[in-house]
């Protein structure tokens, strides 16, 4: 039918297609509506359950709100209770305060009398102390006068004794003169022991001249020794500084470790564990690898660092499987510290098998500028080198200079370096080289599919982890400095020994000269001492002659006058002592009277103090009670204020919530409120809290409304599509029937002419075979509509559909 419609009329074909689509949409719409109705029914059942839970939640919420109101009412009732307690405490405090004031007023007269008596006692004590000080002063004056009398008496006795011994002193002076004259003779006789002054000066001058000559030679030798010593010390200092600097270079591993640890904290933790537990391992543990590698120069450091992965640089090398398992378990599993471990069995470096033969390597060196393999650009212990070889094949990477770039430009280096020497295809290659003060890395990879060589070129930057603390040129310079210093010390040391021997010879030569000079100076000094001694002795003789020639009569007159004067002073001191004694006795009498008055006043003060203590003890209990009442009032007032703030915060006064607190449905007593709260909380606890019920209920309700709206919309669209389908079907079917009828007439006429019978019918695809409502949408079956050719070739047969079996 479709092909017939295409040949007859395009509009018929398009209308047929539209009818097929509309029928399909109606069938689908029916299924959608049924699905929506089932969903709606399910949602309504679920919503009924949610609605029951919602009612419980609303009831629970009302109970919670009532509990909240009860808590607020309870807060205000607690405040009222505490306020009343504070009022009662305040009244009690005021009563005790009044009683305390009355007690204090009764004590005040006694306090005033006590204070007055204290003033009198203090005054009399001050007077007594002043008299005591005065008595001591007068007694000391009296004792001083007595001491003066004794001193003057002693002086008189001494002068009388000297007066009586004047003649004896004259005799002693003559004897002393004789002794001093004999001593002068002995001293004058000592002059014969000394040479003449001219001989002493000449001996000193000659010895000084010889000493100066020897000293000049010795100073010259010492200056030469000092210069040599400065040169040797300078060389030693230079060698020491260079050695220290070189020692710092040798500690490159520790500096590199510190740098790694500052950048990778976990690496430090792993290293610390290994370092603290080395005795637990069966064999040595090395690493991290970055600290175990010493590049030959900075360029080599950049090559090896670029080629080896960072994880390998941070890895540790173990030499047995047991150490591997122990380290992984303790560090990675137990302590959760990241760690990379490489196993090198027994720490053995396997024999290196080069990828190029000696002949090809010689050509690469001679014609293409390669100098060494990458594993030859650094030094490391065997386990570390084996780990780098096993992980990154550094024994197969070449290193070259600027000539490599020229070989790349002028020769077929790519094919030469990648060609297998057995002629069996190509192989990958990798090498480093320098070009115009920059470093490069070139990698050749051979494709597995087409065998072509792929090239990858990288610019190489300076090393970071393997960066050396010092340039090798500086290390060479330091080594040269140490060697030069050692050579200088070796060369100057024999000269220093010769000069030291010369200095010792001159020193020995100058020793006897120095002794002779020292002896000559000593003799001259002894002569000067002798002259001074002679002068002193002559003075002593002169003094002795003066004493021996003294006038005795005049000396006696002086002594008599002095004795008279001392007697007068002694009499005056006795009179002063008598006056001082009278003053002492007078002051003692007055002080005794004051002391007796002081005793009487002190006794009166004691009696008043006892009376005051009794009165104060009587008021002490009132004071303590008042303090306790005041503290109780302040505490209750503070409590009431806090309760007021809390109640005001929960339910401010004059607010709607506050008014609700005093409604008829609210308990008035605190006990009733507690009971009501317990009852409400019990009910709340009996209802399981489900905060999502309200949200689920609203969401489910909204879903039901949306489904109902969608059902209404789907029903309207379905009716519209039915009307549209019926309208199109009627026109399309009418046109199609006209065409089929026309063809049928012509075909029937044709078949009659040939002695047969035939008809052309429109097949409606089982139209009208279903009567129930559910299959209503399927009654047209537009996609099954077609044209049936009915034929009958015999008179006795019936019309049958034309087919391969009908004949």
C-alpha positions in Angstrom: 0.0 0.0 0.0 2.8 2.4 0.9 4.4 2.0 -2.5 1.0 2.5 -4.2 0.5 5.7 -2.2 3.9 7.0 -3.2 3.2 6.4 -6.9 -0.3 7.9 -6.7 -0.1 10.8 -4.3 2.5 12.1 -1.9 -0.1 13.5 0.4 -1.7 10.1 0.8 1.6 8.6 1.8 2.3 11.4 4.3 -1.2 11.2 5.7 -0.7 7.4 6.2 2.6 8.0 8.0 1.0 10.6 10.2 -1.9 8.2 11.1 0.6 5.5 12.0 2.5 7.9 14.3 -0.7 9.2 15.9 -1.8 5.6 16.6 1.5 4.8 18.1 1.4 7.9 20.3 -2.1 7.0 21.4 -1.0 3.5 22.4 2.0 4.9 24.3 -0.2 7.5 25.9 -2.5 4.8 27.2 0.4 3.0 28.8 1.7 6.3 30.3 -1.7 7.1 31.8 -2.0 3.6 33.3 1.5 3.9 34.8 0.7 7.4 36.2 -2.6 6.1 37.8 -0.7 3.2 39.4 1.9 5.6 40.7 -0.8 7.9 42.0 -2.5 5.1 43.8 0.8 4.0 45.4 1.6 7.6 46.5 -1.8 8.1 48.1 -1.4 4.9 50.1 2.0 6.0 51.3 0.7 9.4 52.0 -2.0 8.0 54.3 0.8 6.4 56.5 2.8 9.7 56.4 -0.3 11.6 57.4 -0.7 9.5 60.5 3.0 10.1 61.3 2.5 13.8 60.6 -0.3 14.0 63.1 2.0 12.3 65.7 4.8 14.8 64.9 2.4 17.7 65.2 1.2 16.4 68.5 4.9 16.0 69.6 5.6 19.5 68.4 2.7 20.9 70.5 4.0 18.9 73.5 7.5 20.4 73.0 6.1 23.9 72.7 4.2 23.3 76.0 7.4 22.0 77.6 9.1 25.1 76.5 6.4 27.3 78.0 6.5 25.3 81.2 10.3 25.8 81.3 9.9 29.5 80.9 7.1 29.7 83.5 9.4 27.6 85.8 12.2 30.1 85.3 9.9 33.0 86.3 8.6 31.1 89.3 12.2 30.3 90.4 13.0 34.0 90.1 9.9 35.0 92.2 11.0 32.4 94.8 14.6 33.7 95.0 13.4 37.3 95.1 11.3 36.6 98.2 14.3 34.8 99.7 16.5 37.8 98.9 13.9 40.2 100.5 13.9 38.0 103.7 17.7 37.9 103.8 17.9 41.7 103.3 15.5 42.3 106.2 17.5 39.9 108.4 20.7 41.8 107.4 19.2 45.2 108.2 18.1 43.9 111.7 21.6 42.6 112.4 23.2 45.8 111.1 21.0 47.8 113.6 22.0 45.6 116.5 25.7 45.9 115.4 25.6 49.7 115.4 24.0 49.8 118.9 26.7 47.4 120.2 29.4 49.6 118.5 28.0 52.7 120.1 28.2 51.1 123.6 31.8 50.2 123.0 32.8 53.7 121.7 33.2 55.4 125.2 35.5 52.6 126.4 37.5 53.0 123.2 37.9 56.7 123.7 39.0 56.2 127.4 41.4 53.5 126.2 42.9 55.7 123.5 43.3 58.6 126.0 45.1 56.3 128.4 47.3 54.9 125.6 48.3 58.5 124.8 49.3 59.2 128.4 51.2 55.9 128.6 53.1 56.7 125.4 53.8 60.2 126.7 55.2 59.0 130.0 57.2 56.3 128.2 58.7 58.9 125.9 59.7 61.0 128.9 61.2 57.9 130.6 63.2 57.1 127.5 64.4 60.7 127.3 65.5 60.6 130.9 67.2 57.3 130.4 69.1 58.7 127.4 70.0 61.8 129.5 71.2 59.6 132.4 73.4 57.5 130.1 74.9 60.6 128.6 75.6 62.2 132.0 77.0 58.9 133.3 79.3 58.7 130.3 80.4 62.3 131.0 81.1 61.3 134.6 83.1 58.3 133.5 85.0 60.4 130.9 86.0 62.9 133.6 87.2 60.0 135.8 89.2 58.6 132.8 90.8 62.0 132.3 91.8 62.2 135.9 93.4 58.8 135.6 95.2 59.8 132.4 96.5 63.0 134.0 97.6 61.0 137.1 99.5 58.6 134.9 101.1 61.5 133.0 102.2 63.1 136.3 103.8 59.9 137.5 105.5 59.4 134.1 107.0 62.9 134.1 108.1 62.6 137.8 109.8 59.3 136.8 111.5 60.9 133.8 112.6 63.9 136.0 114.2 61.5 138.4 116.0 59.6 135.5 117.5 62.5 133.7 121.0 61.8 135.1 120.7 58.1 134.2 119.8 59.1 130.6 122.9 61.2 130.4 125.0 58.2 131.3 123.2 56.0 128.7 123.7 58.7 126.0 127.5 58.6 126.5 127.6 54.8 126.2 125.4 55.0 123.0 127.9 57.6 121.6 130.8 55.2 122.1 128.9 52.3 120.4 128.0 54.4 117.4 131.6 55.6 116.9 132.8 52.0 116.9 130.2 51.1 114.3 131.3 54.0 112.2 134.9 52.7 112.2 133.7 49.3 111.1 131.7 50.8 108.2 134.6 52.9 107.1 136.8 49.8 107.1 134.5 48.1 104.5 135.6 50.6 101.8 138.7 48.5 101.1 136.5 45.7 99.7 135.4 47.8 96.6 137.5 48.6 93.5 137.8 52.2 92.4 134.8 53.8 90.7 136.8 54.2 87.4 137.5 50.4 87.4 133.8 49.6 88.0 132.6 52.0 85.3 135.1 50.6 82.8 134.1 47.0 83.5 130.4 47.9 83.1 131.0 49.8 79.8 133.0 46.9 78.3 130.4 44.3 79.3 127.6 46.5 78.0 129.4 46.8 74.6 129.8 43.0 74.3 126.2 42.4 75.3 125.0 44.9 72.7 127.0 43.2 70.0 125.7 39.7 71.0 122.2 41.1 71.4 122.3 42.7 67.9 123.3 39.4 66.3 120.6 37.6 68.4 117.9 40.2 67.4 118.8 39.8 63.8 118.5 36.0 64.1 115.2 36.4 66.0 113.8 38.7 63.3 114.7 36.1 60.7 113.1 33.4 62.8 110.0 35.6 63.3 109.7 36.2 59.5 110.1 32.5 58.8 107.7 31.6 61.6 105.1 34.0 60.1 105.6 32.4 56.7 105.2 28.9 58.2 102.2 29.9 60.3 100.6 31.6 57.3 101.1 28.4 55.3 99.7 26.3 58.1 96.7 28.7 58.5 96.1 28.6 54.7 96.3 24.8 54.8 94.0 24.6 57.9 91.3 26.8 56.2 91.5 24.9 53.0 91.3 21.6 54.9 88.3 22.8 56.8 86.6 23.9 53.6 87.6 20.6 52.0 86.2 18.7 55.0 82.9 20.6 54.5 82.9 19.3 51.0 83.4 15.7 52.2 80.3 16.1 54.4 78.3 16.5 51.1 76.1 13.5 52.1 74.9 15.1 55.3 74.1 18.4 53.5 72.2 16.6 50.9 70.3 14.6 53.5 69.3 17.8 55.3 68.1 19.3 52.0 66.1 16.2 51.2 64.6 16.1 54.7 63.6 19.7 54.6 61.7 19.0 51.3 60.3 15.5 52.1 59.2 15.2 55.8 58.1 11.6 55.4 61.6 10.7 54.1 63.2 12.0 57.3 60.8 9.9 59.4 61.7 6.8 57.5 65.5 7.6 57.6 65.2 8.2 61.4 63.6 4.8 61.9 66.3 3.0 59.9 69.1 4.9 61.6 67.7 4.1 65.1 67.1 0.4 64.3 70.1 -0.6 62.2 70.9 -3.4 64.5 67.5 -5.0 63.7 68.5 -5.5 60.1 70.4 -8.6 58.9 72.4 -6.6 56.3 73.3 -3.0 55.7 70.5 -0.6 54.6 71.6 2.2 52.2 69.8 5.4 51.3 68.2 7.5 50.4 69.9 7.0 47.1 70.3 10.7 46.4 72.6 11.0 49.4 74.7 8.0 48.4 75.6 9.3 44.9 78.6 11.6 44.3 78.6 13.0 40.6 81.9 13.7 39.0 80.9 17.3 38.3 77.7 19.5 38.1 77.1 18.6 34.5 77.1 14.9 35.3 74.8 15.6 38.3 72.3 17.2 36.0 72.5 14.2 33.6 72.0 11.5 36.2 69.3 13.4 38.1 67.3 14.0 34.9 67.5 10.3 33.9 66.5 8.8 37.3 63.0 9.2 38.6 62.5 11.1 41.9 60.9 8.1 43.6 64.2 6.3 43.0 66.2 9.1 44.5 64.1 8.9 47.7 64.3 5.0 47.8 66.3 2.9 50.3 68.3 -0.1 49.2 68.2 -3.4 51.2 70.3 -6.5 50.5 67.9 -9.3 51.5 64.2 -10.1 51.3 63.9 -10.4 55.1 65.1 -6.8 55.5 62.7 -5.7 52.8 59.7 -7.3 54.5 60.7 -5.9 58.0 61.2 -2.4 56.7 58.0 -2.4 54.7 56.0 -3.8 57.6 57.4 -1.4 60.3 57.5 1.8 58.3 54.7 1.5 55.7 52.1 -0.6 57.4 52.6 0.1 61.1 53.6 3.8 61.0 51.9 4.7 57.7 55.1 6.4 56.4 55.5 6.3 52.6 58.7 4.6 51.6 60.3 3.2 48.4 62.5 0.1 48.8 64.7 -1.5 46.3 66.1 -5.0 46.8 69.6 -5.8 45.6 70.4 -9.4 46.7 73.5 -9.5 48.9 74.4 -5.9 47.7 76.3 -7.4 44.8 77.0 -5.4 41.6 76.3 -7.6 38.7 78.8 -7.7 35.8 77.9 -4.9 33.4 77.1 -6.0 29.8 77.5 -3.0 27.5 75.0 -2.7 24.6 77.9 -1.7 22.2 80.9 -3.8 21.4 84.4 -2.4 22.0 84.8 -1.7 18.2 81.5 0.2 17.9 82.2 2.1 21.2 85.6 3.1 19.8 83.9 4.5 16.7 81.3 6.4 18.8 84.1 8.0 20.8 86.4 8.8 17.9 83.9 9.9 15.3 80.8 11.0 17.2 82.1 12.7 20.3 80.9 10.3 23.1 83.1 10.1 26.2 81.6 7.7 28.7 78.5 5.8 29.9 76.2 7.4 32.4 77.1 4.9 35.1 80.7 6.2 34.9 79.7 9.8 35.7 79.4 9.3 39.4 80.7 7.2 42.3 78.5 5.1 44.6 78.7 1.9 46.6 77.9 -1.3 44.7 74.3 -1.8 46.0 73.3 1.7 45.1 74.8 1.5 41.6 73.2 -1.9 41.0 69.8 -0.4 42.1 70.2 2.5 39.6 71.2 0.1 36.8 68.4 -2.3 37.5 65.8 0.5 37.7 66.9 2.9 35.0 69.5 1.1 32.8 72.1 3.8 33.4 74.7 1.4 32.0 73.2 1.8 28.5 73.0 5.6 28.4 75.8 7.5 26.7 77.4 10.8 27.6 79.1 13.1 25.1 80.2 16.6 24.4 79.7 19.3 21.7 81.0 17.0 19.0 77.8 14.9 19.3 75.8 17.8 17.8 78.2 18.0 14.9 77.9 14.2 14.4 74.1 14.6 14.4 74.3 17.2 11.7 77.0 15.7 9.4 76.8 11.9 9.9 73.9 9.4 10.1 74.4 9.0 13.9 70.7 8.1 14.4 70.9 5.0 12.2 74.4 4.1 13.4 73.6 4.2 17.1 70.3 2.4 16.8 71.5 -0.4 14.5 72.0 -3.8 16.1 75.5 -5.1 15.4 74.1 -8.6 14.4 72.1 -6.8 11.7 68.8 -8.0 13.3 66.8 -4.7 13.1 67.0 -1.6 15.3 67.2 -0.9 19.0 66.3 2.1 21.2 69.1 4.4 22.4 69.5 7.3 24.8 72.4 9.8 25.3 73.2 13.2 26.9 75.4 15.8 25.2 76.3 19.5 25.4 75.7 22.1 22.7 76.4 25.8 22.9 76.7 26.0 26.7 73.5 24.0 27.1 72.8 20.4 27.9 70.4 18.1 26.0 69.0 14.6 26.2 68.1 12.7 23.1 66.0 9.4 23.1 65.5 7.2 20.1 62.5 4.8 20.3 61.8 2.1 17.6 58.1 1.6 16.7 56.9 -2.0 17.0 54.5 -1.6 14.1 56.4 0.0 11.3 60.0 -0.2 12.6 60.6 3.6 12.3 62.7 5.6 14.7 61.0 8.2 16.9 63.1 11.0 18.3 62.6 12.9 21.6 64.9 15.8 22.6 64.9 17.5 26.0 66.8 20.5 27.4 68.5 19.6 30.7 68.5 22.1 33.5 70.9 22.2 36.5 70.7 19.5 39.2 68.7 20.2 42.3 68.8 17.2 44.6 72.4 16.2 43.5 73.6 19.8 43.4 77.1 19.9 44.9 78.0 22.3 47.6 81.2 23.2 45.8 82.5 23.5 42.3 85.2 20.8 41.5 87.5 23.6 40.3 87.3 25.0 43.8 88.1 21.5 45.3 91.1 21.3 43.0 92.2 24.8 44.1 91.9 23.9 47.8 93.9 20.7 47.2 96.5 22.8 45.4 96.6 25.3 48.3 97.1 22.5 50.8 100.0 21.0 48.7 101.6 24.5 48.3 101.4 25.1 52.0 102.9 21.7 52.8 105.7 22.4 50.4 106.4 25.8 51.9 106.4 24.4 55.4 108.8 21.6 54.4 111.1 24.2 52.7 111.2 26.7 55.5 111.5 24.2 58.4 115.3 23.5 57.9 116.0 27.2 57.7 114.0 27.7 60.9 116.0 24.9 62.6 119.4 26.5 61.5 118.3 29.9 62.8 117.1 28.4 66.1 120.5 26.7 66.5 122.3 30.0 65.8 120.1 31.7 68.3 121.0 29.1 71.0 124.7 29.6 70.2 124.5 33.4 70.6 122.5 32.9 73.7 125.1 30.7 75.2 127.8 33.1 74.1 126.0 36.0 75.8 125.4 34.3 79.1 128.9 34.8 80.7 129.0 38.4 79.4 125.6 39.0 80.9 126.8 37.4 84.2 129.9 39.7 84.2 127.8 42.8 83.5 125.3 41.8 86.2 128.1 41.3 88.7 129.7 44.6 87.8 126.4 46.4 88.3 125.8 44.5 91.5 129.2 45.6 92.9 128.5 49.2 91.8 125.1 49.0 93.5 126.7 47.5 96.6 129.1 50.4 96.6 126.2 52.9 96.4 124.5 51.1 99.3 127.7 51.3 101.2 128.0 55.0 100.7 124.4 55.4 101.9 125.1 53.2 105.0 128.2 55.3 105.8 126.2 58.4 105.6 123.5 57.0 107.9 126.1 55.9 110.5 127.8 59.3 110.5 124.4 60.8 111.1 123.7 58.4 114.0 127.1 59.4 115.6 126.2 63.1 115.3 122.8 62.4 116.9 124.5 60.5 119.8 127.0 63.4 120.3 124.1 65.8 120.5 122.3 63.7 123.1 125.5 63.2 125.2 126.2 67.0 125.2 122.6 67.9 126.2 122.1 70.6 129.2 120.5 68.6 132.2 119.6 71.7 134.3 117.4 73.2 131.5 115.8 69.8 130.9 114.9 69.5 134.6 113.3 73.0 134.6 111.1 71.9 131.6 110.0 68.8 133.4 109.1 70.7 136.6 107.0 73.2 134.6 105.2 70.3 132.8 104.5 68.5 136.1 102.9 71.6 137.6 100.7 72.1 134.5 99.5 68.5 134.7 98.6 68.8 138.4 96.4 71.8 137.6 94.6 70.0 134.8 94.2 67.0 137.1 92.5 69.2 139.8 90.2 70.7 137.1 89.2 67.2 135.9 88.3 66.2 139.5 86.0 69.2 139.9 84.3 68.4 136.5 83.8 64.7 137.7 82.1 65.9 140.9 79.7 68.1 139.0 78.9 65.2 136.6 78.2 62.9 139.5 75.7 65.3 141.0 73.9 65.6 137.6 73.8 61.7 137.4 72.2 61.4 140.8 69.6 64.1 140.1 68.6 62.5 136.7 68.4 59.1 138.4 65.9 60.4 141.0 63.7 62.1 138.4 63.7 58.9 136.2 62.7 56.7 139.1 59.7 58.9 139.7 58.7 58.8 136.1 59.1 55.0 136.0 56.7 54.7 139.0 54.1 56.9 137.2 54.6 54.8 134.1 53.8 51.7 136.0 50.6 53.2 137.4 49.4 54.4 134.0 50.2 51.0 132.4 48.2 49.2 135.0 45.2 51.5 134.3 45.7 50.9 130.6 45.7 47.1 131.1 42.4 47.4 133.0 40.8 49.5 130.2 42.1 47.0 127.6 40.5 44.1 129.5 37.2 46.0 129.7 37.4 46.9 126.0 38.2 43.3 125.0 35.2 42.1 126.9 32.9 44.7 125.2 34.4 43.8 121.7 33.9 40.1 122.4 30.3 40.8 123.2 29.8 42.5 119.8 32.0 40.0 117.8 29.1 37.5 117.4 26.8 40.2 116.1 29.6 41.3 113.6 30.0 37.7 112.4 26.2 37.2 112.1 26.0 40.5 110.1 28.8 39.4 107.7 27.1 36.0 107.2 23.7 37.7 106.6 25.3 40.2 104.2 27.0 37.4 102.2 23.8 35.4 102.2 21.8 38.4 100.9 24.4 39.2 98.2 24.4 35.6 97.1 20.6 35.4 96.9 20.5 38.8 95.2 23.0 37.7 92.6 21.1 34.4 92.1 17.8 36.3 91.7 19.4 38.7 89.2 20.8 35.7 87.2 17.4 34.0 87.3 15.8 37.3 86.2 18.2 37.6 83.3 17.6 34.0 82.3 13.8 34.3 82.6 13.8 37.6 80.7 15.9 36.0 78.0 13.6 33.0 77.7 10.3 35.0 78.0 10.7 38.8 78.0 8.2 40.7 80.2 5.2 42.3 78.4 5.7 39.9 75.5 3.0 37.7 74.1 4.9 34.6 75.4 5.0 36.1 78.9 1.3 36.7 78.8 0.7 33.0 77.8 2.7 31.9 80.8 0.0 33.1 83.1 -3.0 31.7 81.1 -5.6 29.5 82.8 -4.1 26.3 81.2 -0.7 26.9 82.9 0.0 25.6 86.4 0.6 28.2 89.0 2.8 26.2 91.5 6.4 25.1 90.9 5.5 21.5 91.9 2.6 21.4 89.4 4.9 22.7 86.7 7.4 20.0 87.3 4.6 17.3 87.2 3.3 18.8 84.0 6.8 18.8 82.4 7.4 15.2 83.4 4.1 14.2 81.9 4.7 16.1 78.7 8.3 14.8 78.4 7.0 11.2 78.9 4.5 11.7 76.1 7.2 13.2 73.9 9.6 10.3 74.6 6.8 7.9 73.7 6.6 9.4 70.2 9.6 8.6 68.0 11.1 11.8 66.6 11.1 11.8 62.8 12.1 15.3 61.6 11.8 14.2 57.9 8.1 13.3 58.1 6.8 16.8 57.4 9.2 17.3 54.5 8.3 13.8 53.1 4.6 14.5 53.6 4.8 17.8 51.8 6.9 16.3 49.0 4.6 13.3 48.6 1.6 15.7 48.6 3.2 17.8 45.9 4.0 14.7 43.9 0.3 13.6 44.1 -0.8 17.0 42.9 1.7 16.9 40.0 0.6 13.4 39.0 -3.1 14.4 39.1 -2.4 17.4 36.9 -0.3 15.3 34.6 -3.1 12.7 34.3 -5.6 15.5 33.4 -3.2 16.8 30.8 -2.5 13.4 29.4 -6.3 12.7 29.1 -6.9 16.0 27.2 -4.0 15.4 24.9 -5.3 11.8 24.2 -8.7 13.1 23.2 -7.2 15.7 21.0 -5.0 13.1 19.3 -8.1 10.9 18.8 -10.1 13.7 17.2 -7.1 14.5 15.0 -6.7 10.9 14.0 -10.4 10.4 13.2 -10.4 13.6 11.1 -7.3 12.5 9.1 -8.5 8.9 8.8 -11.9 9.8 7.4 -10.4 11.9 4.6 -7.5 9.6 3.9 -9.7 6.5 3.9 -12.3 8.1 1.6 -9.7 9.1 -0.9 -8.0 5.7 -0.7 -11.4 3.9 -1.2 -12.1 5.9 -4.3 -8.8 4.9 -5.8 -9.1 1.3 -4.8 -12.7 1.1 -6.2 -11.5 2.6 -9.6 -8.7 0.1 -9.8 -11.0 -2.7 -8.7 -13.4 -1.9 -11.5 -10.7 -1.9 -14.1 -9.1 -5.1 -12.7 -12.4 -6.9 -12.5 -13.1 -6.0 -16.1 -9.7 -7.2 -17.2 -10.1 -10.5 -15.4 -13.5 -11.2 -16.9 -12.0 -10.6 -20.3 -9.4 -13.3 -19.7 -12.0 -15.8 -18.4 -11.2 -15.3 -14.7 -12.5 -13.3 -11.8 -10.7 -10.8 -9.8 -11.1 -7.9 -7.3 -9.0 -5.3 -5.6 -9.8 -4.8 -1.9 -8.5 -2.5 0.8 -7.1 -4.5 3.7 -7.6 -2.7 7.0 -5.3 -4.7 9.2 -7.9 -6.4 11.4 -9.9 -3.2 11.9 -12.8 -3.7 14.3 -11.6 -7.1 15.7 -11.3 -5.9 19.3 -14.3 -4.6 21.3 -12.9 -3.9 24.8 -11.8 -0.5 25.9 -8.2 -1.3 26.4 -7.7 -2.3 22.7 -9.6 0.6 21.4 -6.4 2.4 20.4 -5.3 -0.6 18.4 -8.5 -1.1 16.2 -7.1 0.7 13.1 -3.7 -0.9 12.8 -2.7 1.6 10.1 0.8 0.1 9.8 -0.9 -3.2 8.7 -3.2 -1.7 6.1 -2.6 -2.8 2.5 -4.1 -3.7 -0.9 -5.3 -7.3 -1.4 -5.6 -8.7 -4.9 -8.3 -11.4 -4.9 -8.4 -13.8 -7.9 -10.3 -16.9 -9.1 -9.0 -18.8 -12.1 -11.7 -21.6 -12.1 -15.4 -21.4 -12.1 -15.8 -23.7 -9.2 -13.3 -22.1 -6.9 -13.7 -19.0 -4.7 -11.8 -15.7 -4.7 -8.5 -16.1 -3.0 -5.6 -13.7 -2.3 -3.1 -13.7 -5.1 0.1 -15.5 -4.1 2.7 -17.9 -5.2 0.5 -20.8 -4.1 -2.7 -19.5 -5.7 -3.0 -20.6 -9.4 
